[in-house]
Amino acid sequence: MGTARLFGTDGVRGIPGRPPLVPETVGRIAAIAARLLKAQAGAAPNGGGPFLLIGRDTRGSGPALMRSLVAGFARAGAGSIDLGVLPTPAVSYLTPRLGAVGGAVISASHNPAEFNGVKFFDRNGFKMDPGVEEEIEERLRRGEGAAGRAAAAGLARPRDGTAQAGLYLDFLRSTFPAELDLSGMTLVVDCANGASSAFAPRLFEGLGARVIPLSCRPDGGNINAGCGALFPEAMRRAVVRRKAQAGVCFDGDADRAIFADEKGRLLDGDRLICLGALRLHERGLLRNDRVVLTVMSNIGLVNSLKERGIEVVSVPVGDRNVTEAIERGGLSIGGESSGHVIFRSFAVTGDGMLTALQTLAAMRESGKPLSATREAFRPVPQALRNLHCGDKPPLERLPRLQKALRRCRRELGERGRVLLRYSGTEPLLRIMVEGPDRARVAAMADELSAAFRAASQKL
């Protein structure tokens, strides 16, 4: 197995057919995960045998990976229910609802179609604890999880659970205020040719909106391909061209959302969190008057919330870190600028369609266009760069980069900040620079990018 970590910030990811996403390894991971999740869950509440739910996004490699998961679960004495193509947050919601010992999602979220991955949820719908992931890796190194005796015939094939999607849609509808609807609204909906394609347009149409669908025709290889939350330009243009009141785009597994107002200007996760937090605050429902943000959130949002008496809890990047802070503090809302937002009164994980419903509800209640929400805070100029890297050398061992970093931080002083971090799901170095001058911030980001490329070439 080697010593490289399998689990990143959001499960195991890679290219199917290459380690670790080969049938033997996926089956072994599944068998060990099922044993650990069974032990956590204890006796099945309905007196039946233990089972896990499996959902997937629209990648062509999904069905083959599902077969490996089913085989692994069966070796651990657990059955499987195949939910079919379904958003990641749906699996989180349905796992406790249906009494499963855990859930698995086959998805690489916002990554290109050639990637895929597997992430697990515990019986309560929370993402698997990092300690359990470490235990899985340790047992893999010890050779556990290999195919042994044949699985019981009743466990070798998954049960069909595709009809359970109706429960998830009913739940989503229940989160939208009963006295409101979306009648008279034209809404552009970009589903990234992903897991929400069969659900999001229907959800918003059911509330009365006239939906203009984009990228809702998955073919197994077009997920996230120039569309969705990472590529919102087509959605933004369609809002202006079709004179829509708003637009929303999701990523491939629909756990994040990005909006555009009626003028075609984007509202990222920071703006959606701000809108949701202020709505809760005005109603006296923002528990402990705190909001969880990651270090990537714009400092302008942090300052604006503080001015309104709302404290910010800052955590490292990753929606699991946001979840942990929310649970630890008993809080109401938190999220990431990328569009992951957790509305804890309704769900334990980020949900793009739920975020969209809460945003549209706030808009309807205000009686104002979505563009009016931009007045809530003024972002500090920010530059972001994503650099591809074959390896991920420790940044402190790159002297040229460290020299450039010290120079930028010295120039910014207390007026800005610089963050460098490797992605936990892709071979990328992410660079963020914030400061008072937009042009200078962009130049610093480019300077750091050049320093990293030069330093990397010498390794």
QUIGIJO-V475136 format. One record per pair of residues at least 4 apart in sequence whose ideal C-beta (glycine too) atoms are under 6 Angstrom apart, sorted by sequence separation. I is the first residue (numbers start at 1). J is the second residue. D is the distance in Angstrom with one decimal. If there is no record, write none. Layout:
i/j/d
I/J/D
I/J/D
This chain:
i/j/d
23/27/5.9
29/33/6.0
33/37/6.0
44/48/5.2
86/90/4.5
90/94/6.0
94/98/5.4
111/115/4.1
121/125/5.5
122/126/5.3
128/132/5.2
151/155/5.0
196/200/4.2
199/203/5.9
201/205/6.0
224/228/5.3
227/231/5.4
232/236/5.6
237/241/5.9
238/242/5.6
250/254/4.4
260/264/5.5
261/265/5.3
267/271/4.0
269/273/6.0
273/277/5.9
293/297/3.9
297/301/5.5
324/328/6.0
336/340/4.4
347/351/5.3
368/372/3.9
393/397/5.9
412/416/3.7
7/12/5.8
16/21/4.7
20/25/4.6
73/78/4.4
95/100/4.8
128/133/5.8
139/144/4.0
151/156/5.0
191/196/4.5
204/209/4.4
226/231/5.0
239/244/4.5
251/256/5.0
280/285/4.4
281/286/4.3
305/310/4.1
316/321/5.1
326/331/4.6
335/340/5.2
423/428/4.1
6/12/5.1
14/20/5.9
44/50/5.5
56/62/3.9
191/197/4.2
205/211/5.1
260/266/5.5
280/286/4.1
315/321/4.2
335/341/3.6
435/441/4.6
14/21/4.6
73/80/5.2
108/115/4.0
204/211/5.2
250/257/5.7
305/312/5.7
335/342/5.8
347/354/5.9
363/370/5.3
422/429/5.7
423/430/5.9
12/20/5.9
95/103/4.0
108/116/4.9
120/128/4.1
239/247/4.1
259/267/4.1
326/334/5.0
334/342/5.4
342/350/5.3
433/441/4.9
108/117/4.6
191/200/5.5
248/257/5.6
249/258/5.4
341/350/5.8
409/418/5.6
421/430/5.5
70/80/4.6
201/211/4.7
258/268/5.9
302/312/5.0
315/325/5.0
333/343/5.9
340/350/3.7
408/418/5.2
189/200/5.3
248/259/5.2
420/431/5.6
433/444/4.7
38/50/5.0
54/66/5.6
91/103/4.4
106/118/5.8
189/201/5.5
201/213/4.8
215/227/3.8
235/247/4.5
313/325/5.2
322/334/4.4
332/344/5.4
433/445/4.7
247/260/4.1
419/432/4.5
6/20/5.4
91/105/5.1
105/119/5.3
235/249/4.6
277/291/4.8
291/305/6.0
341/355/4.5
431/445/5.5
54/69/5.8
343/358/5.7
418/433/5.2
104/120/5.4
88/105/4.9
187/204/5.6
232/249/5.0
245/262/5.3
417/434/5.3
431/448/5.2
102/120/5.9
103/121/4.0
326/344/5.3
416/434/4.8
88/107/6.0
102/121/6.0
197/216/4.3
291/310/5.8
293/312/5.4
295/314/5.9
416/435/3.1
102/122/5.7
214/234/5.9
229/249/5.2
415/435/5.9
52/73/5.5
197/218/5.5
214/235/6.0
228/249/5.2
229/250/5.9
239/260/4.9
289/310/5.4
290/311/4.7
291/312/5.8
292/313/4.7
293/314/5.9
294/315/5.7
296/317/5.6
319/340/4.5
415/436/5.3
101/123/5.4
187/209/4.5
189/211/5.4
193/215/4.8
229/251/4.2
192/215/5.6
228/251/5.2
290/313/5.6
294/317/4.8
412/435/5.1
429/452/6.0
185/209/4.7
186/210/4.7
187/211/5.5
188/212/4.7
189/213/5.5
190/214/4.1
191/215/5.7
236/260/4.6
240/264/4.1
182/207/4.4
183/208/3.5
190/215/5.2
191/216/4.7
193/218/4.3
235/260/5.9
239/264/5.1
395/420/5.9
52/78/5.7
54/80/5.6
95/121/5.2
181/207/5.3
182/208/4.5
232/258/5.2
51/78/5.9
58/85/5.7
181/208/4.3
182/209/3.8
229/256/5.2
270/297/5.3
274/301/5.7
50/78/4.7
51/79/3.8
52/80/5.7
53/81/5.1
54/82/5.5
55/83/4.3
96/124/5.4
224/252/4.8
236/264/4.7
270/298/5.3
92/121/5.4
96/125/5.1
193/222/4.5
194/223/4.9
223/252/4.6
229/258/4.7
49/79/5.9
51/81/5.9
53/83/5.7
95/125/4.9
193/223/5.0
212/242/5.6
292/322/5.1
392/422/4.8
55/86/4.0
270/301/4.7
319/350/5.1
192/224/5.2
92/125/4.1
292/325/4.5
292/326/5.5
69/104/5.7
192/227/5.2
55/91/4.2
192/228/2.5
408/444/4.7
190/227/5.8
53/91/5.7
190/228/5.9
389/427/5.6
30/69/4.5
34/73/4.6
66/106/5.9
297/337/5.2
389/429/5.4
27/68/4.8
31/72/4.1
35/76/4.7
53/94/5.9
65/106/4.8
290/331/5.3
296/337/5.3
26/68/3.9
30/72/2.6
34/76/3.7
53/95/5.6
291/333/5.8
292/334/2.8
294/336/5.1
386/428/4.9
387/429/4.5
30/73/5.4
287/330/5.8
404/447/5.6
27/71/5.0
31/75/4.5
34/78/4.4
62/106/4.9
287/331/5.4
386/430/5.6
404/448/5.4
16/61/4.0
23/68/4.6
27/72/3.9
31/76/4.6
190/235/4.2
287/332/4.6
286/332/5.3
385/431/4.3
53/100/4.9
188/235/5.4
404/451/4.0
52/100/5.5
384/432/5.4
51/100/5.6
52/102/4.9
53/103/4.2
54/104/5.0
55/105/5.2
56/106/3.9
57/107/4.2
188/238/4.6
383/433/4.8
401/451/4.6
50/101/4.6
188/239/5.1
400/451/5.0
401/452/5.1
52/104/6.0
280/332/5.5
382/434/4.8
46/99/5.6
45/99/5.0
59/113/5.7
196/250/4.9
380/434/5.1
400/454/5.8
401/455/4.9
61/116/4.8
400/455/4.6
188/244/5.0
277/333/5.4
59/116/5.3
276/333/5.4
381/438/3.9
398/455/3.9
186/244/4.2
192/250/5.7
194/252/3.6
195/253/5.1
196/254/3.8
383/441/4.7
186/245/5.8
187/246/5.7
188/247/3.5
189/248/5.9
190/249/3.6
191/250/5.7
192/251/5.6
195/254/5.0
383/442/4.6
41/101/3.9
185/245/4.9
192/252/5.1
381/441/5.0
385/445/4.9
273/335/4.8
383/445/3.8
387/449/5.8
38/101/5.2
37/101/4.8
385/449/5.0
37/102/3.6
387/452/5.9
269/335/5.3
393/459/5.7
269/336/5.3
270/337/4.7
269/337/4.5
273/341/5.7
268/337/5.3
269/338/5.6
272/341/5.6
94/164/5.7
269/339/4.3
269/341/6.0
304/377/3.4
93/168/5.6
75/151/5.6
79/155/4.9
82/158/4.0
301/377/5.3
74/151/3.4
300/377/5.2
80/158/3.9
81/159/4.9
83/161/4.7
84/162/4.1
90/168/4.2
93/171/6.0
300/378/5.4
82/161/5.8
86/165/5.8
300/379/4.4
81/161/3.9
300/380/4.5
74/155/3.9
83/164/5.9
258/339/4.9
298/379/4.6
299/380/5.0
41/123/4.4
74/156/5.3
256/338/5.8
257/339/5.0
276/358/5.7
298/380/5.8
256/339/3.5
279/362/4.8
256/340/4.8
298/382/5.8
33/120/5.5
272/359/5.6
275/362/5.3
70/158/5.1
13/108/5.4
255/350/4.7
257/352/3.9
36/132/5.6
256/352/5.2
255/352/5.7
254/352/4.5
257/355/4.5
275/373/5.0
15/114/5.8
257/356/5.1
16/116/5.1
250/352/4.2
274/376/5.0
33/136/5.8
274/377/5.8
13/117/3.6
32/136/4.9
12/117/5.6
11/117/5.1
12/118/5.2
11/118/5.5
32/139/4.9
262/369/5.2
11/119/2.9
87/195/4.6
113/221/4.9
248/356/4.8
263/371/5.4
10/119/5.8
87/196/5.5
261/370/4.0
262/371/5.9
85/195/5.6
113/223/5.0
229/339/5.3
261/371/4.1
32/144/5.8
32/145/4.6
31/145/4.3
110/224/5.8
28/145/3.2
110/230/5.3
246/370/5.0
295/419/6.0
7/133/4.1
6/137/5.5
299/434/5.8
58/194/5.5
57/194/5.3
57/195/4.3
1/140/5.4
1/141/5.0
110/251/4.2
109/251/5.9
110/252/6.0
109/252/5.8
109/253/4.9
107/253/4.2
200/353/5.7
58/218/3.6
60/220/3.2
60/221/5.9
59/223/5.8
58/223/5.2
88/253/4.2
87/253/6.0
89/255/5.4
87/254/3.6
88/255/4.7
175/346/5.0
172/353/5.7
176/357/4.9
175/357/5.7
177/361/5.5
180/364/4.9
176/361/5.8
127/320/5.2
57/252/5.1
57/253/4.8
126/348/5.5
125/348/5.1
92/349/4.5
89/349/5.4
89/351/3.7
9/318/4.6
13/425/5.6
9/424/2.9
10/425/5.4
8/424/4.3
9/425/6.0
8/425/5.3
